Amino acid sequence: MISETWSYDEKPVTESSPQLYHYTSIESFEAMMQSREIWASHYLGLNDSSEVTLARDTIRDSLVSYMMDYAKERAAEKFSMRRLIKRQGGTLSVAQNEAVRLVDTHFGIAFGTVDDPGRALSPPFVTSFCSHQGEHPHIVRNGLLSQWRAYGRDGVCVVFNTKRLEAILREEGRRYDYSKLMLLPVSYDPEAVLQSKPYADLIQEFVLSYRIMQDAANSEPPENFITRKFLDLMIEAATRIKHVGFHEEHEVRIVALATSKKMFEWSEYKADRIEAGKNKKRTFHHPATTTTTKNLKIALNDFQPKKTLPIDRIIIAPMTNQDVVSNRVSKALRGQKIPVHRCETPYIP
């Protein structure tokens, strides 16, 4: 179940990025090689504080003009709307407040919140990679210095084969119950997303949901006004849009949404469900002694018999003494014939 439905003239990941780079500590690499698993982290545990919320804020802004039109339309018919406009200081203020209320309500249903993460229908778990396709040959061979500093200091960069990684994800989707499982590039340019048809479809879904909710006079739970298409579009927007400050990472990510109990019980999902009989994907805390949501993980490639991880090569971090890490990598590989290369960037930590 690999989805690339959110498309704005982009190439398939296997074509645009035949290799994906994952910078990590030597300890994490050793754990990866021992388990033969790739771990995905709950979105609240990622190092970008604007994960999900950047898309939320972008959608709020896009909805204001629609809310303005609706408020004017209702004001011509309803005294209650005219009174609300007067109380809040004008039509624009009402439109902005309603956009915030609508988007925050639906995002809370889909993703939960920092204060109440457990309410999420299906929170995304993410594994991040860099794409160095088209970069200077030195970076393609040795990795990017900023990523070494941020994620792989005294560690390694694991270079994955994208086609083989996709094969593992297809097997994941065949065996386990995911509401969505994607390998996709992020966008650092909200304007490009704003011009895409899926984004226009998402905004229309919000507008339709709002109108139905108003007609129902808020007499039903908000989740009753979210369709499966609406949820899918919202998930892809929220997990694709990323702050431009991270642009040099050229991130490609696995986004895994294991079907939660709430998702399974959601009427829209049950009515749409055709993939019964799959195994439930477990979540776990890491470190095991923690209990916070941001420490939740899921393991990919944990089925039996375990497949060899789709690694093309391993790069040793630039450091004063690369021998120590090189020896640990050699032991962790346990005889696997994976090329190991020492980064040649002349960096002194």
Order of alpha helices (4+ residues) and beta strands (2+ residues): alpha-beta-alpha-beta-alpha-alpha-alpha-beta-alpha-alpha-beta-alpha-beta-alpha-alpha-alpha-beta-alpha-alpha-beta-beta-beta-alpha-beta
